[in-house]
Amino acid sequence: MTLLDGKSLAEKIRNNVKLDVEELQKQHITPGLAVVLVGNDAASAAYVNMKSKACKEAGIYSVVHEMPETISQENILDIIAMMNRNPNIHGILVQLPLPNHIDTTAILEAIDPTKDVDGFHPYNVGRVVSGLDGYIPATPYGVMKLLEEYNIDPKGLNACIVGASNIVGKPMATLLLNANATVDICHIYTKDLKSHTLNADIICVGVGVPNLIKEDMVKEGAIIIDIGINRTESGKLVGDVDYENVCQKTSFITPVPGGVGPMTIAMLLVNTIKSAKNKITKA
Ligand code: GUN
């Protein structure tokens, strides 16, 4: 079994981002990322904190617009419109989930697609599905980079994605399909999850259920990508895979923490740099 070390690869990518920032600064451009954080969700606040810290470390300007839970849709749209117009902002990210009274689709669609570094705007979703250049959501993008780093070619592999969210499952399925894997997408209404996972050469799971993937659900030599992040009662960070029992059966597996999580942050920075560079070529 080989560990897919996302922590090391993310560090390498972030160092390259730093060099890119230095190059951009020679052309008097400082890449800028604006983040919108609504409400008091502790996990969202922690993610946003990690993202802005990573920006600062790389030399990317970052600003966080913190808004109360009760903010109106119009106020959020106003902030987005302002950031769309701001030439110093190259990336705009609205941390999800948003409160229930906010129409998430309308908010995501208001972001200028050329600044949509999360890749959640339908324009970018469509381009990526079509195999065209567009912003790829950071988490699945990070998984693909991790596979590439360990010379794992998805071509012809049976892939099983567990979780069908717009943020992780669907774009993960898209990228693996574009890389010529045969893809099953499983979700809460899937009748027999085990029949799908057992057939898989590669399993990507991100649903927020600790120990969902157990030893008897995994075939010998499978590649396991654990995108789940859960905190146990004792405060330990775990994924969605019963790691201790599953790991002996695998050829490759991501640890939690230190697997996919750090890659998500790194790829957000990569997307922000891509947007800043695009502004030069299109100026
Ligand atoms: N919430 C959970 N993951 C993400 C992410 O990658 N981006 C944003 N904007 N919100 C999230």
Boltz pocket constraint, residues with backbone or C-beta under 6 A from the ligand:
constraints:
  - pocket:
      binder: B
      contacts: [[A, 93], [A, 94], [A, 95], [A, 96], [A, 97], [A, 118], [A, 138], [A, 139], [A, 167]]
      max_distance: 6.0
